[in-house]
Amino acid sequence: MTSQLVPHAPMLLGLGPSVSAIIIPWLKRKPGLDRVGWQPRSLTAQPHVSHQASGRMIPVAEFKQFTEQQPAFKVLKPWWDVLAEYLTVAMLMIGVFGCTLQVTQDKIICLPSHEPRENLSEAPCQQLLPRGVSEQMGGLRELSGLKNNLDLQQYSFINQLCYETALHWYAKYFPYLVVIHTLIFMVCTSFWFKFPGTSSKIEHFISILGKCFDSPWTTRALSEVSGENHKGPAAGRPMAIVVASAGTGPGKAGEGEKEKVLAEPEKVVTEPPAVTLLDKKEGEQAKALFEKVKKFRVHVEEGDILYTMYIRQTVLKVCKFFAILVYNLVYVEKISFLVACRVETSEVTGYASFCCNHTKAHLFSKLAFCYISFVCVYGITCLYTLYWLFHRPLKEYSFRSVREETGMNDIPDVKNDFAFMLHLIDQYDSLYSKRFAVFLSEVSESRLKQLNLNHEWTPEKLRQKLQRNARGRLELALCMLPGLPDTVFELSEVEALRLEAICDISFPPGLSQLVNLQELSLLHSPARLPFSSQIFLRDRLKVICIKCEELREVPLWVFGLRGLEELHLEGLFPPELARAATLESLRELKQLKVLSLRSNAGKVPASVTDVAGHLQRLSLHNDGARLLALNSLKKLAVLRELELVACGLERIPHAVFSLGALQELDLKDNHLRSIEEILSFQHCRKLVTLRLWHNQIAYIPEHVRKLRGLEQLYLSHNKLETLPTQLGLCSGLRLLDVSHNGLRALPPEVGLLQNLQHLVLSYNALEALPDELFFCRKLRTLLLGYNHLSQLSPHVAALRALSRLELKGNRLEALPEELGNCTGLKKAGLLVEDTLYEGLPTEVRERMEEE
């Protein structure tokens, strides 16, 4: 190695032959010099060593962690962020390359100055500055042969000392500064992807966005809506969406497919295979997506942390850009090839002035100008970002164009962070927001629910739920479903449809397939009926029941069903409207015979008189609210049945006595204490049923005898202690119910009721029965349960028509064997304790058990 160093050492060090004559023998005497801590890198071996070192440069991949992001985040990176990312990579390569050279190669090479100390100029390297090639070479020749008397360790010491003291800090740390600034740029760019308060929202949004984009429901919804709203030649633009979403590429095949869709728009909507494009699993996944989008929207629209964070990091980058640009332009000229060095090292080296060569000055100056250029471009992108952030309202996002293209007019506009992310998405690809908007549409969600319902409720499953209702009609009852399955309308045999707790029902045109439908019940199930379906139901529907929270929620189309015979409404009037009790006009209901209203009305609705000419049954259930005005009842000339239940009545309304056609009156659950007005019922000559149960009546007036045509009298759940003897004069009475009172005895005149068939005396305090009771030979039902009876008269044998006898809850010790003469009484009709029944003679029990 020494033989290689000797010929070149004087030339590289700029020394004369005399110095070489000293150094070369010294090197020959020190063959192990390279093993005592000094490697002759500044001589011929230097390029070779540097070449090996340059092969160990720091890879850029080590800095990947500063900018590493999830690949899905690219949709939130507009073009300026992408450009800035490439610029930071370029700047980072400049810094890493400079750092590698700085670490692996000599930083500075110094030579002592031979000028006398008194003649030493301010710049000891001025004589080496370029003055022409000839002058420089001449100066070098004059120095040839000078002896510096320094060994290599002294040169190394001087190089290090001058590097630290004489070289400008910018020239020393330029590559490190480039790396640090670039890393700061990288952190600023990706900080909102890492910050906990923003990264969670971004990750959630990206996850939902990807699922919405790839969901088969998105393609189907866009296709169906486009096909429904554009069915003519002008449907070119929306139909292009159908083709694109279906995955058709450009070219003749795609154009042919598009022309096919345009030529047959109806086929896109009604073609049966379209229904099977989405299986049940995909439908459930899409349903879950709708819920996620709703919750995410509520959560993200509450604040603007993403928008604020993006602005802050952009402002920081702009400020950083100006700071870097200013100080780099100021200090870039400090990178010089020759550096003058003055250090007090005379005692060590014999010299105090040195002329040094910054070996990488030329390369660093070129890298600095290149770096400044990149920084300028980076700064321009940051300034453009600020312009984009402030020149338009990014906290509001309108789907107007999507609504116009797809026809989904219910897609709402969004705000705050939700809007900001959608604006960023549009910079990447506007198709994302268009497909994402499908899951913001309530119409789209309802169609998805409809599809899932159709998968779950097949016609076969629905037919298993068909039953006969109280009116004898074949009824389909559905409760608490998210919607109304379209398969319902395939059951043409349905006569009654009962829908309970089903939200937002919209009857499709397929309703016309239910040709046998006569009865419809909507219980807390608001429904919309298109005009075509109204025409279909107008003359077919006979019975409709509506139950809702407030009566103003009753659909208006109900009052246009002119073939309707029964109308049942249940709901409350708003407190401010309860006294007026205004109901929609009933004039169109020409066939209405039954009207039932359960509400809190303060009076009988005036619109009831619209059907006075044909209304036969009126039921008003007021849930305890007091009914004050009943004058409208007088106009109901043909009314046969009247129910005034829980209307807060304290007396029998006088308006009732004007109803000459009245046959049944029910005053259940009021506050009646006295019924002295019962005499006026003689004007109601057709009255056969009077229900005064569940009141507070303490006695029955004697003129009850005037009601000779009365057939059924209900007086249960009152406070009666006695019955008037005149009750026996109601010769037409067939049913008498005085249960749940305080009766202690029955008048013997009860035996005059020869037409009595049903007598209910349960839950009283009767201790004995008059023998005259058993003169009522037509009695079929005798209920005596839960009284204080100690024995049953043997005269019970006279009641041969008796088929139901209740004796439970009394003080009986035995049953008379004469019960065997009641030929119509069977074991199933005898309600008595088992011990008493077992006490009957065997032949009596055997006869009762016969079928």
C-alpha atoms as one frame of an Amber mdcrd trajectory, in Angstrom:
protein
   0.000   0.000   0.000   2.930   2.327   0.716   4.228   1.912  -2.800   0.848
   3.067  -4.088   0.712   6.059  -1.785   4.190   7.480  -2.422   4.014   8.585
  -6.062   0.759  10.444  -5.635   0.970  11.855  -2.149   2.925  15.099  -3.003
   0.610  15.873  -5.898  -2.606  15.412  -3.868  -1.270  17.350  -0.919   0.274
  20.110  -3.039   3.720  19.554  -1.496   7.120  19.938  -3.121   9.793  17.261
  -3.705  11.536  18.158  -0.478   8.466  17.288   1.546   8.065  14.111  -0.412
  11.639  13.166   0.390  10.815  13.364   4.089   7.335  11.699   4.039   8.201
   8.750   1.805  11.060   7.337   3.952   8.927   7.924   7.052   6.072   5.928
   5.517   8.509   3.141   4.657   9.639   3.063   8.273   5.990   2.800   9.424
   4.576  -0.180   7.565   1.909  -0.771  10.223   0.622   2.797  10.187  -2.688
   1.744   8.758  -3.214  -0.431  11.827  -2.622   2.194  14.513  -5.768   4.134
  13.899  -5.057   6.177  10.782  -6.248   5.092   7.347  -4.562   7.003   4.475
  -7.945   7.929   2.928  -6.646  11.286   1.651  -4.171   9.579  -0.672  -4.574
   7.211  -3.556  -6.700   4.784  -1.541  -9.272   7.539  -0.888 -11.327   7.104
  -4.077 -11.433   3.356  -3.558 -12.559   3.655   0.068 -15.111   6.316  -0.813
 -16.473   4.111  -3.537 -17.008   1.302  -1.058 -18.621   3.671   1.412 -20.921
   5.072  -1.215 -22.195   1.545  -1.694 -23.438   1.682   1.899 -25.667   4.759
   1.413 -28.743   5.109   3.674 -31.785   3.711   1.802 -34.785   6.037   1.408
 -37.018   3.185   2.458 -35.889   3.787   6.053 -37.992   6.974   6.036 -41.124
   5.223   4.765 -42.617   5.111   8.241 -42.992   8.890   8.243 -45.406   8.827
   5.299 -46.776   5.292   5.489 -50.566   5.325   5.110 -53.263   2.847   4.349
 -53.718   2.430   0.597 -57.423   3.212   0.951 -56.575   6.730   2.153 -55.607
   7.688  -1.376 -59.224   8.610  -2.104 -58.828  11.528   0.321 -55.671  12.790
  -1.388 -56.377  15.318  -4.171 -53.900  15.905  -6.961 -52.002  18.599  -5.087
 -51.361  16.292  -2.157 -50.144  13.609  -4.531 -47.801  16.092  -6.252 -46.565
  17.311  -2.885 -45.859  13.738  -1.854 -43.657  13.152  -4.896 -41.867  16.449
  -4.258 -41.137  15.444  -0.666 -39.713  12.159  -1.913 -37.419  14.059  -4.292
 -36.339  16.447  -1.541 -35.764  13.547   0.805 -33.515  11.881  -1.766 -31.495
  15.078  -2.028 -31.067  15.220   1.737 -30.242  11.538   2.104 -27.730  11.701
  -0.753 -26.026  14.738   0.799 -25.967  13.112   4.239 -24.435   9.981   2.808
 -21.633  11.965   1.143 -21.155  13.981   4.305 -20.704  10.853   6.414 -18.670
   8.670   4.111 -16.194  11.078   2.477 -13.711  13.698   3.561 -15.430  16.910
   4.468 -12.513  19.333   4.117  -8.775  19.292   3.170  -6.490  22.012   4.565
  -2.920  23.202   3.790  -0.818  25.594   5.919  -0.198  29.098   4.645   3.583
  30.080   4.260   2.986  33.814   4.341   4.811  35.548   7.169   2.539  36.398
  10.063   3.109  40.119   9.584   2.259  39.898   5.889  -0.742  37.630   6.419
  -3.706  39.048   4.593  -7.246  38.919   5.803  -7.953  36.101   3.328  -5.082
  33.616   3.306  -6.658  31.759   0.318  -6.929  34.825  -1.925  -3.833  33.812
  -3.809  -5.547  30.564  -4.796  -8.664  32.183  -6.156  -8.985  31.844  -9.930
  -7.036  34.562 -11.800  -6.374  32.631 -14.908  -5.033  29.193 -15.267  -1.440
  30.304 -15.932  -1.193  32.529 -12.882  -2.571  29.819 -10.646  -0.176  27.242
 -11.979   2.686  29.678 -11.610   1.819  30.255  -7.992   1.755  26.570  -7.406
   5.171  26.143  -8.945   6.587  28.737  -6.577   5.415  26.684  -3.653   6.897
  23.494  -4.933   9.666  22.204  -2.749   8.390  23.901   0.436   8.503  21.777
   3.534   5.509  21.889   5.928   7.077  19.507   8.439   3.603  18.059   9.271
   2.712  14.419   9.480  -0.650  12.951   8.466  -2.073  13.021  11.993  -1.441
  16.732  12.159  -3.206  17.172   8.802  -6.159  15.206  10.102  -6.272  17.314
  13.228  -6.183  20.558  11.241  -8.890  19.302   8.864 -11.242  18.535  11.719
 -10.479  21.742  13.577 -10.979  23.958  10.536 -14.156  22.086   9.585 -15.688
  22.925  12.945 -14.480  26.527  13.226 -14.043  27.965   9.740 -16.756  26.330
   7.614 -20.144  28.122   7.639 -22.930  26.243   9.451 -25.124  26.203   6.366
 -22.421  24.467   4.344 -21.872  21.951   7.116 -25.507  21.088   7.889 -27.218
  21.658   4.544 -28.080  17.978   3.883 -29.276  17.478   7.431 -31.498  20.539
   7.189 -32.977  19.211   3.960 -33.841  15.903   5.631 -35.341  17.580   8.711
 -37.466  20.016   6.681 -38.645  17.264   4.385 -39.658  15.086   7.318 -41.613
  18.018   8.742 -43.401  18.402   5.405 -44.199  14.706   5.443 -45.564  14.862
   8.977 -47.680  17.917   8.150 -49.133  16.189   5.109 -50.106  12.969   6.864
 -50.743  14.224  10.399 -54.538  14.184  10.093 -54.314  10.547   9.021 -52.522
   9.732  12.315 -54.158  12.073  14.845 -56.603  10.040  17.008 -59.403  12.595
  16.773 -59.402  12.526  12.978 -57.971   9.158  11.968 -60.870   7.250  13.514
 -63.398   9.228  11.491 -61.349   8.879   8.315 -60.922   5.127   8.724 -64.626
   4.708   9.427 -65.550   6.826   6.427 -63.188   4.997   4.085 -64.510   1.654
   5.291 -68.131   2.647   4.690 -67.291   4.327   1.386 -65.632   1.219   0.007
 -68.534  -0.990   1.013 -71.050   1.428  -0.483 -69.087   1.629  -3.721 -68.830
  -2.137  -4.090 -72.340  -2.971  -2.870 -74.535  -4.629  -5.527 -77.421  -2.555
  -4.182 -75.738   0.644  -5.382 -75.709  -0.565  -8.960 -79.257  -1.828  -8.732
 -80.618   1.375  -7.173 -78.988   3.619  -9.774 -80.213   1.375 -12.559 -83.794
   1.189 -11.328 -84.160   4.893 -10.595 -82.631   5.859 -13.904 -84.881   3.414
 -15.740 -88.008   4.690 -13.995 -87.409   8.390 -14.469 -86.112   8.334 -18.039
 -88.132   6.143 -20.370 -87.746   7.958 -23.650 -85.015   8.826 -26.139 -83.938
  11.638 -23.851 -82.816   9.129 -21.283 -79.297   8.942 -22.673 -77.441  10.461
 -19.810 -79.037   8.520 -16.937 -78.909   5.303 -18.908 -75.191   5.796 -19.310
 -75.024   5.473 -15.523 -76.761   2.130 -15.730 -74.256   0.849 -18.246 -71.267
   2.162 -16.343 -72.420   0.772 -13.049 -73.019  -2.591 -14.635 -69.395  -2.759
 -15.610 -69.709  -2.354 -19.408 -66.505  -0.975 -20.845 -66.089   1.417 -23.760
 -66.363   0.210 -27.286 -68.962  -1.218 -29.598 -70.186  -3.747 -27.075 -70.867
  -1.029 -24.523 -72.631   1.137 -27.099 -74.783  -1.769 -28.181 -75.739  -2.449
 -24.588 -76.618   1.183 -24.097 -78.756   1.285 -27.200 -80.589  -1.802 -25.987
 -81.391  -0.147 -22.670 -82.531   3.017 -24.402 -84.720   1.140 -26.814 -86.466
  -0.919 -24.101 -86.591   1.192 -20.917 -89.578  -0.684 -19.528 -87.650  -3.924
 -19.546 -85.034  -2.512 -17.195 -87.612  -1.980 -14.466 -90.046  -4.858 -14.898
 -87.850  -7.694 -16.097 -88.209 -10.538 -13.558 -84.494 -11.460 -13.412 -83.742
  -7.974 -12.040 -85.441  -8.940  -8.794 -83.024 -11.808  -8.264 -79.903  -9.741
  -8.779 -79.677  -9.266  -5.029 -79.798 -12.322  -2.820 -80.910 -12.273   0.787
 -77.396 -11.992   2.210 -76.518  -9.016   0.018 -79.797  -7.400   0.962 -79.030
  -7.732   4.665 -75.545  -6.307   4.129 -76.986  -3.319   2.288 -79.508  -2.833
   5.077 -76.687  -2.761   7.623 -74.864  -0.205   5.455 -77.855   2.121   5.575
 -77.775   2.023   9.367 -74.024   2.637   9.460 -74.307   5.613   7.106 -77.080
   7.134   9.229 -75.116   6.832  12.458 -71.881   8.004  10.833 -73.609  11.048
   9.350 -75.057  12.051  12.718 -71.654  11.611  14.353 -69.534  13.439  11.763
 -71.882  16.328  11.043 -71.650  17.405  14.668 -68.169  18.935  14.269 -65.529
  20.194  11.828 -62.297  18.814  13.305 -61.215  17.291   9.975 -61.717  20.549
   8.117 -59.914  22.527  10.823 -57.026  20.076  11.024 -56.508  20.111   7.256
 -56.433  23.918   7.218 -53.978  24.070  10.096 -51.525  21.631   8.561 -51.758
  23.463   5.221 -51.086  26.835   6.868 -48.144  25.304   8.706 -46.714  24.011
   5.435 -47.057  27.450   3.832 -45.278  29.116   6.741 -42.583  26.474   6.623
 -42.214  27.016   2.898 -41.595  30.752   3.261 -39.116  30.228   6.102 -37.124
  27.634   4.121 -37.170  29.697   0.965 -35.923  32.856   2.679 -33.032  31.412
   4.630 -31.891  29.143   1.800 -31.726  32.043  -0.639 -29.757  34.048   1.903
 -27.243  31.363   2.862 -26.835  29.380  -0.326 -23.879  31.563  -1.317 -22.102
  30.505   1.862 -21.284  27.200   0.198 -17.799  27.985  -1.233 -15.046  25.801
  -2.614 -12.125  27.528  -0.763 -12.312  28.372   2.925  -9.766  30.418   4.886
  -9.004  29.039   8.323  -7.142  30.743  11.205  -6.597  28.713  14.325  -4.036
  29.111  17.082  -2.180  25.849  16.514   1.357  27.231  16.236   2.549  25.276
  19.228   1.269  22.049  17.735   1.796  22.496  14.020   3.849  25.620  13.663
   1.122  27.289  11.584  -1.872  29.488  12.483  -3.270  30.122   9.013  -4.572
  27.501   6.627  -6.225  27.375   3.235  -8.946  24.685   3.072 -10.784  22.992
   0.263 -14.515  22.085   0.889 -14.534  18.984  -1.237 -18.358  18.811  -1.690
 -19.017  22.515  -2.102 -19.616  22.310  -5.839 -22.053  19.374  -5.463 -23.819
  20.902  -2.468 -24.388  24.177  -4.292 -26.028  22.326  -7.177 -28.142  20.289
  -4.769 -29.126  23.462  -2.903 -30.435  25.149  -6.063 -32.258  21.966  -6.996
 -33.740  21.748  -3.506 -34.895  25.365  -3.627 -36.608  24.682  -6.926 -38.500
  21.757  -5.449 -39.444  23.821  -2.412 -40.823  26.551  -4.679 -43.037  24.082
  -6.528 -44.106  22.576  -3.212 -44.973  26.019  -1.877 -47.062  26.808  -4.950
 -49.121  23.656  -4.366 -49.636  24.677  -0.739 -50.781  28.138  -1.774 -53.199
  26.599  -4.258 -54.518  24.351  -1.475 -55.205  27.403   0.671 -57.017  29.031
  -2.241 -59.143  25.917  -2.706 -59.910  25.779   1.012 -61.117  29.358   1.305
 -62.630  30.295  -2.042 -65.646  27.927  -1.689 -67.789  26.681   1.225 -66.272
  23.279   1.888 -68.386  22.749   5.015 -71.467  22.347   2.856 -71.995  19.721
   0.184 -74.929  19.601  -2.195 -76.040  16.491  -4.050 -78.030  18.540  -6.541
 -76.237  17.135  -9.573 -76.637  13.588  -8.243 -80.323  14.195  -7.653 -80.736
  15.448 -11.193 -78.857  12.511 -12.716 -80.334   9.698 -10.658 -83.803  11.042
  -9.957 -83.439  10.404  -6.199 -84.818  13.754  -5.102 -84.726  12.914  -1.408
 -80.926  12.753  -1.101 -80.123  15.341   1.598 -77.276  17.843   1.540 -74.638
  17.390   4.222 -72.400  19.706   6.219 -69.247  20.053   8.315 -66.703  17.211
   8.188 -69.021  14.985   6.186 -69.223  17.640   3.466 -65.469  18.275   3.546
 -64.599  14.615   3.006 -67.028  14.414   0.096 -65.365  17.458  -1.494 -62.017
  15.675  -1.212 -63.563  12.535  -2.699 -64.742  14.551  -5.693 -61.165  15.619
  -6.363 -60.266  11.953  -6.601 -63.329  10.596  -8.435 -66.855  12.034  -8.318
 -68.318   8.584  -8.944 -67.603   7.725  -5.310 -69.926  10.407  -3.956 -72.588
   9.504  -6.504 -72.639   5.868  -5.418 -72.327   6.855  -1.767 -75.398   9.100
  -2.115 -77.543   6.028  -2.743 -77.224   5.164   0.947 -78.383   8.636   1.986
 -81.655   8.275   0.111 -84.704   7.196   2.068 -86.349   6.116  -1.161 -83.433
   3.807  -1.864 -83.586   2.447   1.680 -87.305   1.783   1.431 -86.780  -0.094
  -1.836 -84.100  -2.208  -0.235 -86.383  -2.996   2.686 -89.041  -3.909   0.183
 -86.699  -6.306  -1.552 -85.708  -7.938   1.735 -89.352  -8.244   2.707 -90.165
  -9.963  -0.555 -87.362 -12.455   0.076 -88.594 -13.181   3.604 -92.355 -13.217
   3.079 -93.087 -15.511   0.191 -96.699 -16.118  -0.970 -96.605 -19.591   0.561
 -95.607 -18.202   3.952 -98.326 -15.551   3.805-101.034 -18.099   2.945-100.242
 -19.911   6.180-101.366 -16.804   8.106-104.817 -16.601   6.532-107.685 -16.902
   9.053-111.383 -16.094   9.303-112.065 -12.937  11.308-115.099 -12.043  13.426
-117.013 -10.943  10.339-116.358 -14.254   8.607-113.953 -12.837   6.045-110.643
 -14.478   5.082-108.144 -12.179   6.776-104.387 -11.688   6.457-102.897 -10.033
   9.550 -99.357  -8.602   9.511 -97.808  -6.949  12.534 -94.621  -4.987  13.190
 -92.966  -5.415   9.810 -90.583  -2.831   8.336 -92.871  -2.547   5.323 -95.571
  -4.216   3.297 -94.330  -7.144   1.178 -95.263  -6.979  -2.493 -96.082 -10.676
  -2.300 -99.221  -9.775  -0.342-100.836  -8.659  -3.567-100.396 -12.095  -5.084
-103.002 -13.515  -2.669-106.113 -12.691  -4.637-108.281 -14.704  -2.219-107.711
 -12.243   0.647-110.944 -10.551   1.775-109.617  -8.638   4.792-106.175  -7.093
   5.268-105.047  -6.123   8.775-101.793  -4.156   9.068-100.516  -3.216  12.509
 -97.433  -1.184  13.491 -96.066  -1.069   9.953 -94.455   2.256   9.129 -94.864
   4.226   5.930 -97.013   1.921   3.885 -97.258   2.842   0.242 -99.724   0.719
  -1.665 -98.361  -0.163  -5.118-100.448  -0.529  -8.277-100.431  -4.269  -7.549
-103.215  -3.598  -5.022-105.649  -4.054  -7.891-104.858  -7.796  -7.813-106.788
  -8.144  -4.538-110.133  -8.362  -6.298-111.875  -9.852  -3.223-110.627  -7.250
  -0.734-113.525  -5.787   1.272-112.012  -4.937   4.649-108.851  -2.960   5.506
-107.414  -2.262   8.970-104.530   0.180   9.439-103.480   0.189  13.091-100.664
   2.652  13.691 -99.733   2.107  10.078 -99.818   5.330   8.051-100.493   4.535
   4.415-100.244   6.354   1.113-102.620   5.353  -1.637-101.975   6.374  -5.256
-104.892   7.732  -7.239-105.219   4.593  -9.342-105.576   2.488  -6.196-108.102
   4.942  -4.762-110.280   4.389  -7.797-109.920   0.635  -7.343-110.933   0.719
  -3.651-113.532   3.443  -3.938-116.433   1.095  -4.689-114.982  -2.219  -3.435
-113.955  -1.517   0.155-116.760  -2.047   2.683-115.009  -1.799   6.047-112.004
   0.266   7.075-110.428   0.636  10.531-107.894   3.397  11.199-105.959   3.707
  14.463-103.399   6.464  14.938-102.035   8.822  17.536-104.012  11.844  16.333
-107.087  11.913  14.151-105.541  14.458  11.830-103.203  11.657  10.717-106.123
   9.808   9.141-105.462   9.705   5.378-107.799  11.942   3.400-108.439   9.237
   0.818-110.439   7.378   3.476-113.222   9.965   3.234-113.554   9.399  -0.508
-114.432   5.692  -0.371-118.020   6.050  -1.494-118.758   2.301  -1.237-117.724
   2.222   2.433-120.285   0.758   4.848-118.295   0.787   8.112-115.783   3.398
   9.245-113.883   2.868  12.509-111.559   5.681  13.633-109.389   5.733  16.748
-107.160   8.611  17.728-107.037  11.806  19.746-107.853  15.347  18.835-105.132
  17.849  19.749-106.020  19.538  23.071-106.804  22.827  21.359-109.157  21.097
  18.910-110.814  18.594  21.253-113.705  20.893  22.136-114.473  21.651  18.494
-114.001  17.969  17.498-113.770  18.789  13.815-113.808  15.754  11.563-113.409
  15.637   7.799-116.566  15.776   5.748-118.364  12.456   5.326-120.538  13.519
   2.419-118.828  11.192  -0.033-119.640   8.145   2.115-123.072   7.549   0.609
-123.286   3.931   1.810-121.962   4.422   5.350-124.033   2.559   7.934-121.628
   2.184  10.855-119.444   4.945  12.302-117.186   4.281  15.291-115.101   7.071
  16.800-112.772   6.566  19.760-111.203   9.859  20.772-111.385  12.713  23.282
-114.063  14.752  21.501-115.843  17.475  23.433-118.960  17.078  21.331-120.415
  14.907  18.647-118.605  15.909  15.427-120.836  18.028  13.217-119.835  16.035
  10.138-121.807  13.097  11.534-124.931  14.790  10.211-123.534  14.361   6.677
-124.530  10.703   6.894-127.678  11.181   8.983-129.873   9.814   6.222-128.325
   6.333   6.211-126.226   5.937   9.387-127.566   3.038  11.444-124.931   2.586
  14.143-122.903   5.247  15.948-120.268   4.467  18.571-118.507   7.208  20.512
-115.810   6.044  22.937-114.323   9.035  24.734-111.857   7.372  27.139-113.261
   9.343  30.081-113.238  12.760  28.413-116.547  14.502  29.016-118.864  14.742
  26.055-120.664  18.052  26.453-122.711  18.644  23.320-124.893  15.931  21.814
-127.423  17.997  19.910-126.199  16.586  16.612-127.702  13.244  17.609-131.214
  14.544  17.087-130.657  14.598  13.309-129.837  10.903  13.096-133.367   9.860
  12.253-132.595   6.301  11.155-130.021   5.493  13.833-130.629   2.040  15.323
-127.647   1.554  17.636-125.949   4.181  19.784-122.930   3.677  22.025-121.752
   6.472  24.300-118.942   4.737  26.191-116.734   6.497  28.764-118.094   9.893
  27.809-118.261  11.267  31.351-122.086  11.395  31.321-123.854  11.974  34.632
-127.379  11.722  33.248-128.924  10.117  30.206-128.706  12.723  27.386-132.083
  14.123  26.352-131.024  14.019  22.696-131.258  10.235  22.862-135.001  10.331
  23.447-135.481  11.950  20.011-134.164   8.888  18.197-137.398   7.181  17.237
-135.646   4.353  15.351-133.251   3.552  18.174-133.116  -0.139  19.076-129.967
  -0.433  21.192-128.425   2.050  23.620-125.117   1.484  25.407-124.080   3.959
  28.139-121.250   1.867  29.550-118.533   3.260  31.812-120.019   6.693  32.535
-120.874   8.453  35.807-124.621   7.786  35.912-126.024   7.898  39.451-129.682
   8.320  38.672-131.744   7.136  35.739-134.965   8.966  36.443-135.038   9.897
  32.748-135.723   6.268  31.926-139.388   7.155  31.621-138.604   9.102  28.457
-137.497   5.907  26.761-141.142   5.176  26.109-140.748   7.517  23.119-138.150
   5.120  21.757-140.747   2.525  20.926-138.244   0.285  19.131-135.751   0.167
  21.980-134.999  -3.480  22.817-131.525  -3.339  24.408-130.471  -0.978  27.184
-126.975  -1.207  28.593-126.404   0.872  31.731-123.543  -1.212  33.084-120.312
   0.028  34.669-121.877   3.115  36.252-122.782   4.211  39.787-126.533   3.627
  39.703-127.938   3.034  43.199-131.574   2.312  42.376-133.956   1.724  39.493
-137.034   3.961  39.332-140.499   2.376  39.441-141.487   3.633  36.010-139.150
   1.112  34.469-142.417  -0.740  33.968-143.108   1.544  30.990-140.409  -0.248
  29.003-142.584  -3.151  28.066-140.840  -3.655  24.751-137.379  -3.928  26.376
-135.750  -7.315  25.751-132.224  -6.885  27.210-131.302  -4.893  30.292-127.698
  -4.693  31.493-127.225  -3.221  34.975-124.013  -4.969  36.080-121.154  -3.229
  37.899-123.369  -0.684  39.635-124.365  -0.071  43.267-127.803  -1.659  43.321
-129.019  -3.208  46.574-132.605  -3.899  45.568-134.650  -4.329  42.420-138.049
  -2.672  42.040-141.095  -4.930  42.003-142.254  -3.095  38.875-139.403  -4.725
  36.984-141.636  -7.765  36.704-143.922  -5.781  34.428-141.253  -5.633  31.703
-142.872  -8.642  30.189-140.726  -8.641  27.054-137.450  -8.951  28.969-135.303
 -11.845  27.764-131.975 -10.978  29.380-131.376  -9.378  32.757-127.822  -8.809
  33.985-127.515  -7.379  37.508-124.174  -8.995  38.419-121.474  -7.214  40.422
-123.911  -5.288  42.608-124.974  -5.502  46.264-128.294  -7.318  45.923-129.390
  -9.214  49.023-132.704 -10.457  47.721-134.844 -10.686  44.597-138.432  -9.483
  44.474-140.932 -12.314  43.945-142.288 -10.380  40.948-139.282 -11.526  38.983
-141.320 -14.653  38.338-143.572 -12.595  36.062-140.813 -12.402  33.472-142.102
 -15.347  31.531-139.946 -14.568  28.501-136.734 -14.373  30.542-134.050 -16.631
  29.108-130.813 -15.298  30.636-130.503 -14.139  34.233-127.121 -13.081  35.586
-126.935 -12.619  39.380-123.229 -13.359  40.016-121.146 -11.406  42.515-123.947
 -10.180  44.731-124.957 -10.933  48.344-127.998 -13.135  47.719-128.768 -15.505
  50.572-131.836 -17.106  49.053-133.848 -17.234  45.847-137.600 -16.724  45.692
-139.528 -19.781  44.567-141.305 -17.572  42.004-138.034 -17.363  40.096-138.513
 -20.925  38.930-141.736 -19.902  37.175-139.532 -18.515  34.438-139.719 -21.742
  32.517-137.796 -20.358  29.502-134.615 -19.744  31.492-131.638 -21.153  29.662
-128.856 -19.389  31.572-128.869 -18.839  35.338-125.641 -17.495  36.838-125.663
 -17.439  40.646-121.929 -17.641  41.334-120.208 -15.906  44.243-123.227 -15.130
  46.373-124.200 -16.268  49.883-126.621 -19.036  48.907-126.785 -21.897  51.389
-129.146 -24.087  49.382-130.707 -24.449  45.963-134.447 -24.987  45.858-135.653
 -28.325  44.461-137.988 -26.239  42.277-135.042 -25.862  39.951-136.384 -29.009
  38.328-139.009 -26.829  36.643-136.323 -25.190  34.520-136.179 -27.881  31.896
-134.693 -25.506  29.267-131.768 -24.679  31.558-128.440 -25.340  29.819-126.033
 -23.256  31.884-126.054 -22.999  35.663-123.302 -21.378  37.753-123.171 -22.004
  41.487-119.492 -21.558  42.328-118.442 -19.426  45.258-121.544 -19.960  47.421
-122.192 -21.726  50.752-123.915 -24.766  49.360-123.451 -28.079  51.119-125.221
 -30.193  48.550-127.006 -29.991  45.255-130.615 -31.098  44.873-131.021 -34.322
  42.982-133.845 -32.616  41.090-131.164 -31.145  38.848-131.522 -34.397  36.996
-134.889 -33.157  35.682-133.182 -30.260  33.893-132.885 -32.209  30.700-130.940
 -29.478  28.896-128.244 -29.208  31.596-124.979 -31.032  30.932-121.820 -31.302
  32.971-120.062 -28.694  30.816-122.877 -26.236  31.551-122.854 -26.812  35.312
-120.242 -24.608  37.000-119.886 -25.844  40.552-117.237 -27.146  42.911-116.129
 -30.705  42.234-117.145 -31.911  45.691-120.693 -30.736  45.180-120.863 -32.330
  41.793-119.581 -35.625  43.158-122.360 -35.494  45.747-125.045 -35.827  43.089
-126.583 -39.243  42.590-124.763 -41.447  40.154-127.636 -41.642  37.699-127.893
 -37.833  37.653-124.206 -37.483  36.944-124.316 -40.151  34.263-127.177 -38.402
  32.543-125.334 -35.064  32.622-122.212 -36.657  31.200-124.077 -38.123  28.291
-123.428 -36.448  25.003
